[in-house]
Amino acid sequence: MIELNKSNWNEVAIGFIADEISEKVLSPEKSGCEKFIRPEDLEVGELFVENFRSPKDIGSGKFCYEGDIIFARRSVSVSQFKRRSSVLTFDAVCSDELTVIRENEKEITKGFLNLILNTTKLWDYAISKSVGSVSKRIKWEDLAKFTFLLPPKKLQEKILSSFLTLEELISQAEQQEKNLKALQKTLSNGLASNQPSFGNLLNNKNCNAKTFGQIADCIEQHDKHKNDVSRFIGLENLEPENLIISTWGNIADGTTFTKRFTKGDVLFGKRRAYLKKVAIADFDGICSGDILVLRAKEKVMHPELLPFYASAEAFIQHAISTSAGSLSPRTKWRDLSSFEVAIPDLKTQEKIVEVFQQLQITLDQIKAQKLTLKNLKQKLLNEILGD
């Protein structure tokens, strides 16, 4: 626990040092502002707004400006709030479901209040005051009554500077992660392109033309009794352009799915292939019928390399072009199996797999570093400002 001398800190209410701003705009698209922010554009724990969208076809909203604090006042379900509050770094129009807060800079250092708004103590208070049955909301009148200890201005600046430094370290880790994912994607795309490339590992001498049906099988094994498995995967559990499965359902809670998959199989979302949902199964389970279970033919294809061919842009575009249906287009294995790729020999495949493995190790390290920094930030917020 961090010990601070708070004897000269003053207890103040949020409403004393900040105001709610509600500058209505009836047609955001015609307002001249090109950025619109919804609650889902705010990320939990992020001190600054990173995401936005076009104001096209938006009926109404509120003006908000660089330096304003955007507070997500509405729950995403009956009992869940995502606890999001961020500072704007640009002018925008925001949803009516966001509270726009502007600090009085005579009373508080600009940006400091957002630190308070990200403490667990603040959110516990705010949620306890939320009202509504189906979707609860936090009223400004209640938020304004929340009191906290405000340090002297010079100390505010030092504390804020420390958290901004921590936020910059998190941003750097996120950028490193993005760069590595982009490199991984570029390498994957090179494998299945018309002129295959992977550094100096691929050439005309060590590659042979194969159809997808010659390097992988589509497994149609069904198990109505779901023996010896506990988890299932639906399309909603596959994230676009993410080979890692991070969510799943529990079979004990009930499911109509019966298709079996095995650890190491590639799960390919055949419905709305443009969403690019491809993942590597890291456990045995059951999946939706809208997911194709692909398994490498190990005599010609290294199992750990198959997901990179299946997620390559050329293969995805083939899946899109062979999809049928207007509302919910689906592709078929019959069509996917005819897609041609140039496959290197198994020894070369092993070397390529080693590159992807090292990339993943580095990605995992950066993700762990980012999580550590985020946890540290929240811990310090609560210990320094959440007492």
C-alpha positions as CSV (number, residue, x, y, z in Angstrom):
1,M,0.0,0.0,0.0
2,I,1.3,3.5,-0.9
3,E,1.4,5.8,2.0
4,L,0.8,9.5,1.2
5,N,0.4,12.5,3.5
6,K,-3.1,13.7,2.7
7,S,-3.4,16.1,5.5
8,N,-3.5,19.1,3.1
9,W,-5.8,17.4,0.6
10,N,-9.2,19.0,0.4
11,E,-12.5,17.0,0.2
12,V,-14.5,18.2,-2.8
13,A,-17.5,17.0,-4.8
14,I,-17.2,16.4,-8.5
15,G,-19.9,19.0,-9.1
16,F,-17.8,21.7,-7.4
17,I,-14.8,21.3,-9.8
18,A,-16.6,20.2,-13.0
19,D,-19.8,20.7,-15.1
20,E,-21.9,18.5,-17.3
21,I,-21.9,19.9,-20.9
22,S,-25.0,19.1,-23.0
23,E,-24.7,21.0,-26.3
24,K,-27.3,19.2,-28.4
25,V,-27.0,18.6,-32.1
26,L,-29.9,17.2,-34.1
27,S,-28.0,16.2,-37.3
28,P,-24.4,15.2,-36.5
29,E,-23.8,14.4,-40.2
30,K,-24.5,18.1,-41.1
31,S,-22.7,19.6,-38.1
32,G,-19.4,19.8,-39.8
33,C,-17.8,17.3,-37.3
34,E,-16.5,14.2,-38.9
35,K,-16.1,12.0,-35.8
36,F,-18.9,10.4,-33.8
37,I,-18.4,8.5,-30.5
38,R,-20.6,5.8,-29.1
39,P,-20.2,4.1,-25.7
40,E,-18.7,1.0,-27.4
41,D,-16.0,3.2,-28.8
42,L,-14.6,3.7,-25.3
43,E,-12.2,1.0,-23.9
44,V,-12.2,0.0,-20.3
45,G,-9.3,1.6,-18.4
46,E,-8.0,3.7,-21.3
47,L,-7.4,7.3,-20.3
48,F,-7.9,8.7,-23.8
49,V,-10.5,8.1,-26.5
50,E,-8.9,6.2,-29.4
51,N,-11.9,5.1,-31.5
52,F,-14.6,6.9,-33.3
53,R,-16.9,6.4,-36.4
54,S,-18.6,8.4,-39.1
55,P,-21.7,10.5,-38.0
56,K,-23.5,9.3,-41.1
57,D,-27.1,8.3,-40.5
58,I,-26.9,9.3,-36.8
59,G,-30.1,11.0,-35.6
60,S,-28.8,13.2,-32.8
61,G,-26.0,13.7,-30.3
62,K,-24.0,16.2,-28.3
63,F,-21.0,18.3,-29.2
64,C,-17.8,17.5,-27.2
65,Y,-14.4,19.0,-27.6
66,E,-10.7,18.2,-27.1
67,G,-10.0,18.0,-23.3
68,D,-13.6,17.1,-22.4
69,I,-14.1,13.9,-20.4
70,I,-16.5,11.3,-21.9
71,F,-18.2,9.1,-19.3
72,A,-20.2,6.0,-20.2
73,R,-23.3,6.4,-18.1
74,R,-25.3,3.5,-19.3
75,S,-25.0,-0.2,-18.5
76,V,-24.5,-2.8,-21.2
77,S,-26.9,-5.2,-19.4
78,V,-29.2,-5.2,-16.4
79,S,-26.3,-5.6,-14.0
80,Q,-23.1,-4.8,-15.9
81,F,-21.3,-1.6,-16.4
82,K,-18.0,-1.5,-18.4
83,R,-16.6,1.3,-16.3
84,R,-15.4,3.6,-19.1
85,S,-14.2,7.2,-18.8
86,S,-11.8,8.8,-21.2
87,V,-10.5,12.2,-22.2
88,L,-11.0,13.5,-25.8
89,T,-7.9,14.4,-27.9
90,F,-10.1,15.8,-30.7
91,D,-13.4,17.5,-31.3
92,A,-16.4,15.2,-31.9
93,V,-20.1,14.6,-31.6
94,C,-21.0,11.9,-29.1
95,S,-24.0,9.7,-28.2
96,D,-26.7,10.9,-25.8
97,E,-25.7,7.8,-23.8
98,L,-22.4,9.4,-22.9
99,T,-22.0,12.2,-20.3
100,V,-19.7,15.0,-21.3
101,I,-17.8,16.5,-18.4
102,R,-15.7,19.6,-18.4
103,E,-13.3,20.5,-15.6
104,N,-13.0,23.9,-14.0
105,E,-9.3,24.6,-14.6
106,K,-9.2,27.1,-11.8
107,E,-10.0,24.4,-9.3
108,I,-8.3,21.3,-10.8
109,T,-5.6,20.4,-13.3
110,K,-7.0,19.5,-16.6
111,G,-7.3,15.7,-17.0
112,F,-6.9,15.0,-13.3
113,L,-10.6,14.3,-12.7
114,N,-10.5,11.5,-15.2
115,L,-8.1,9.7,-12.9
116,I,-10.7,9.9,-10.2
117,L,-13.4,8.7,-12.6
118,N,-11.3,5.6,-13.3
119,T,-11.0,4.5,-9.7
120,T,-13.0,1.5,-8.4
121,K,-14.4,3.6,-5.5
122,L,-16.0,6.0,-8.0
123,W,-17.6,3.3,-10.1
124,D,-18.8,1.4,-7.0
125,Y,-20.5,4.6,-5.9
126,A,-21.9,5.5,-9.4
127,I,-23.3,2.0,-10.0
128,S,-25.0,2.0,-6.6
129,K,-26.8,5.2,-7.6
130,S,-27.8,4.0,-11.1
131,V,-31.4,3.8,-11.9
132,G,-33.5,1.9,-14.4
133,S,-34.8,-1.7,-14.9
134,V,-33.8,-3.0,-18.3
135,S,-30.7,-0.8,-18.8
136,K,-29.5,1.3,-15.9
137,R,-28.1,4.8,-16.2
138,I,-26.0,7.0,-13.9
139,K,-27.4,10.5,-13.6
140,W,-25.1,13.5,-13.5
141,E,-26.9,14.8,-10.5
142,D,-25.7,11.8,-8.5
143,L,-22.2,11.7,-10.0
144,A,-21.8,15.3,-9.1
145,K,-22.3,14.5,-5.4
146,F,-19.4,12.1,-5.3
147,T,-16.7,13.4,-3.0
148,F,-12.9,12.7,-3.0
149,L,-9.7,14.1,-1.6
150,L,-8.1,16.6,-4.0
151,P,-4.4,17.2,-3.6
152,P,-2.8,20.7,-4.1
153,K,-2.3,21.7,-7.7
154,K,1.4,21.0,-8.0
155,L,0.9,17.5,-6.6
156,Q,-2.0,17.0,-9.0
157,E,0.4,17.8,-11.9
158,K,3.0,15.3,-10.7
159,I,0.4,12.6,-10.1
160,L,-1.1,13.2,-13.5
161,S,2.3,13.2,-15.2
162,S,3.1,9.8,-13.7
163,F,0.0,8.3,-15.0
164,L,0.4,9.8,-18.4
165,T,3.9,8.2,-18.5
166,L,2.4,4.9,-17.6
167,E,-0.3,5.3,-20.3
168,E,2.4,6.0,-22.9
169,L,4.2,2.8,-22.0
170,I,0.9,0.9,-22.5
171,S,0.4,2.6,-25.8
172,Q,3.9,1.7,-26.9
173,A,3.2,-1.9,-26.0
174,E,-0.1,-1.8,-28.0
175,Q,1.7,-0.4,-31.0
176,Q,4.4,-3.1,-30.8
177,E,1.6,-5.7,-30.7
178,K,-0.1,-4.1,-33.7
179,N,3.1,-4.1,-35.7
180,L,3.9,-7.7,-35.0
181,K,0.3,-8.8,-35.9
182,A,0.6,-6.8,-39.1
183,L,3.9,-8.6,-39.8
184,Q,2.3,-12.0,-39.0
185,K,-0.5,-11.2,-41.4
186,T,1.9,-10.1,-44.2
187,L,3.8,-13.3,-43.9
188,S,0.6,-15.3,-43.9
189,N,-0.7,-13.6,-47.0
190,G,2.6,-14.3,-48.8
191,L,2.2,-18.0,-48.4
192,A,-1.0,-18.1,-50.4
193,S,-0.4,-15.4,-52.9
194,N,-0.1,-15.9,-56.7
195,Q,3.6,-15.6,-56.3
196,P,4.3,-17.2,-52.9
197,S,6.9,-15.5,-50.7
198,F,8.3,-16.0,-47.3
199,G,11.7,-14.4,-47.2
200,N,14.2,-16.7,-48.9
201,L,12.5,-19.8,-47.7
202,L,10.1,-20.1,-50.6
203,N,11.2,-20.6,-54.2
204,N,10.1,-22.5,-57.4
205,K,12.4,-25.4,-56.5
206,N,10.8,-26.3,-53.2
207,C,7.1,-25.6,-53.9
208,N,4.5,-27.8,-55.6
209,A,1.0,-26.8,-56.6
210,K,-1.7,-28.3,-54.4
211,T,-5.4,-27.8,-53.9
212,F,-6.7,-27.1,-50.4
213,G,-8.4,-30.5,-50.5
214,Q,-5.0,-32.1,-51.0
215,I,-3.5,-30.5,-47.9
216,A,-6.4,-30.6,-45.5
217,D,-9.5,-32.6,-44.7
218,C,-12.9,-31.1,-43.6
219,I,-14.0,-33.1,-40.6
220,E,-17.7,-33.9,-40.2
221,Q,-17.7,-35.9,-37.0
222,H,-20.9,-35.4,-34.9
223,D,-21.5,-36.4,-31.3
224,K,-25.0,-35.9,-30.0
225,H,-24.0,-37.1,-26.6
226,K,-21.0,-34.8,-26.4
227,N,-18.9,-37.3,-24.6
228,D,-15.6,-36.3,-22.8
229,V,-15.9,-32.6,-23.8
230,S,-17.1,-29.6,-21.8
231,R,-16.9,-26.6,-24.0
232,F,-18.4,-25.5,-27.3
233,I,-17.6,-22.8,-29.8
234,G,-20.1,-20.7,-31.7
235,L,-19.3,-18.1,-34.5
236,E,-19.5,-15.4,-31.9
237,N,-16.6,-16.9,-30.0
238,L,-14.3,-16.5,-33.1
239,E,-12.8,-13.0,-33.3
240,P,-12.1,-11.5,-36.7
241,E,-8.4,-11.9,-37.7
242,N,-7.5,-13.5,-34.4
243,L,-6.2,-17.1,-34.4
244,I,-6.5,-17.4,-30.6
245,I,-9.8,-18.6,-29.0
246,S,-10.5,-16.5,-25.9
247,T,-14.1,-17.2,-25.2
248,W,-16.4,-20.3,-25.4
249,G,-19.6,-21.7,-24.0
250,N,-20.1,-24.5,-21.5
251,I,-21.9,-27.6,-22.8
252,A,-23.4,-28.1,-19.3
253,D,-25.4,-24.9,-19.9
254,G,-27.0,-26.4,-23.0
255,T,-26.3,-26.3,-26.7
256,T,-27.7,-27.8,-29.9
257,F,-24.3,-28.0,-31.5
258,T,-23.0,-31.6,-32.3
259,K,-19.9,-31.2,-34.6
260,R,-16.7,-32.4,-32.9
261,F,-13.3,-30.8,-33.2
262,T,-10.0,-31.8,-31.7
263,K,-7.1,-29.8,-30.3
264,G,-5.0,-28.5,-33.2
265,D,-7.8,-28.4,-35.7
266,V,-8.4,-25.1,-37.6
267,L,-11.9,-23.6,-37.1
268,F,-13.1,-21.7,-40.2
269,G,-16.3,-19.5,-40.1
270,K,-18.1,-20.4,-43.4
271,R,-20.9,-18.0,-42.8
272,R,-20.1,-14.3,-43.7
273,A,-16.5,-15.3,-44.6
274,Y,-15.7,-11.6,-45.0
275,L,-15.6,-11.4,-41.2
276,K,-12.3,-13.4,-41.4
277,K,-13.1,-15.7,-38.5
278,V,-10.3,-18.4,-38.4
279,A,-8.9,-19.9,-35.2
280,I,-6.7,-22.7,-33.9
281,A,-8.5,-25.0,-31.5
282,D,-6.5,-25.4,-28.3
283,F,-8.9,-27.9,-26.7
284,D,-11.3,-30.7,-27.8
285,G,-14.9,-29.6,-28.1
286,I,-18.1,-29.1,-30.0
287,C,-18.8,-26.3,-32.5
288,S,-21.5,-24.7,-34.6
289,G,-22.5,-26.1,-38.0
290,D,-21.5,-22.7,-39.5
291,I,-17.9,-23.6,-38.6
292,L,-15.8,-25.8,-40.8
293,V,-13.3,-28.1,-39.0
294,L,-10.1,-28.4,-41.0
295,R,-7.4,-30.9,-40.2
296,A,-4.0,-31.0,-41.9
297,K,-3.0,-34.0,-43.9
298,E,0.3,-34.4,-42.1
299,K,2.1,-36.2,-44.9
300,V,2.0,-33.0,-47.0
301,M,1.1,-30.2,-44.6
302,H,2.5,-29.3,-41.2
303,P,-0.5,-28.9,-38.8
304,E,0.8,-25.7,-37.3
305,L,1.1,-24.1,-40.7
306,L,-2.4,-24.8,-42.0
307,P,-4.1,-21.9,-40.0
308,F,-1.8,-19.4,-41.7
309,Y,-2.9,-20.7,-45.2
310,A,-6.5,-20.7,-44.1
311,S,-6.4,-17.1,-42.8
312,A,-4.4,-15.7,-45.8
313,E,-6.2,-13.0,-47.7
314,A,-6.3,-14.9,-51.0
315,F,-8.0,-17.9,-49.3
316,I,-10.5,-15.6,-47.5
317,Q,-11.3,-13.8,-50.8
318,H,-11.9,-17.2,-52.4
319,A,-14.3,-18.1,-49.6
320,I,-16.2,-14.8,-50.1
321,S,-16.4,-15.2,-53.9
322,T,-17.8,-18.8,-53.5
323,S,-20.4,-17.8,-50.8
324,A,-24.1,-18.0,-51.7
325,G,-27.1,-16.4,-50.0
326,S,-28.3,-12.9,-49.6
327,L,-28.9,-12.3,-45.9
328,S,-26.3,-14.7,-44.5
329,P,-23.9,-15.9,-47.3
330,R,-22.1,-19.2,-46.7
331,T,-19.3,-20.9,-48.5
332,K,-18.9,-24.7,-48.8
333,W,-15.9,-27.0,-48.4
334,R,-16.5,-28.3,-51.9
335,D,-15.6,-24.9,-53.2
336,L,-12.8,-24.1,-50.7
337,S,-11.1,-27.5,-51.4
338,S,-10.5,-26.5,-55.0
339,F,-8.4,-23.4,-54.0
340,E,-4.8,-23.8,-55.3
341,V,-1.7,-23.0,-53.3
342,A,2.0,-23.6,-53.7
343,I,3.2,-25.8,-50.8
344,P,6.9,-26.2,-49.9
345,D,8.4,-29.4,-48.7
346,L,7.9,-30.4,-45.0
347,K,11.5,-29.4,-44.0
348,T,10.9,-25.9,-45.3
349,Q,7.4,-25.9,-43.7
350,E,9.1,-26.6,-40.3
351,K,11.4,-23.6,-40.7
352,I,8.4,-21.4,-41.6
353,V,6.5,-22.7,-38.5
354,E,9.5,-21.8,-36.3
355,V,9.3,-18.2,-37.5
356,F,5.6,-18.0,-36.7
357,Q,6.2,-19.7,-33.3
358,Q,8.8,-17.0,-32.4
359,L,6.5,-14.3,-33.5
360,Q,3.8,-15.7,-31.2
361,I,6.2,-16.0,-28.3
362,T,7.1,-12.3,-28.7
363,L,3.4,-11.4,-29.1
364,D,2.6,-13.3,-25.9
365,Q,5.4,-11.5,-24.0
366,I,4.2,-8.1,-25.2
367,K,0.6,-8.9,-24.2
368,A,1.8,-10.0,-20.8
369,Q,3.7,-6.8,-20.4
370,K,0.7,-4.7,-21.5
371,L,-1.5,-6.5,-19.0
372,T,1.0,-6.0,-16.2
373,L,1.1,-2.3,-16.9
374,K,-2.7,-2.0,-17.0
375,N,-3.0,-3.8,-13.7
376,L,-0.3,-1.6,-12.2
377,K,-2.1,1.5,-13.4
378,Q,-5.4,0.4,-11.9
379,K,-3.8,-0.6,-8.6
380,L,-2.0,2.8,-8.3
381,L,-5.2,4.7,-9.2
382,N,-7.1,2.9,-6.4
383,E,-4.3,3.2,-3.8
384,I,-3.4,6.9,-4.5
385,L,-6.8,8.3,-5.4
386,G,-9.4,5.8,-4.4
387,D,-9.1,5.9,-0.6
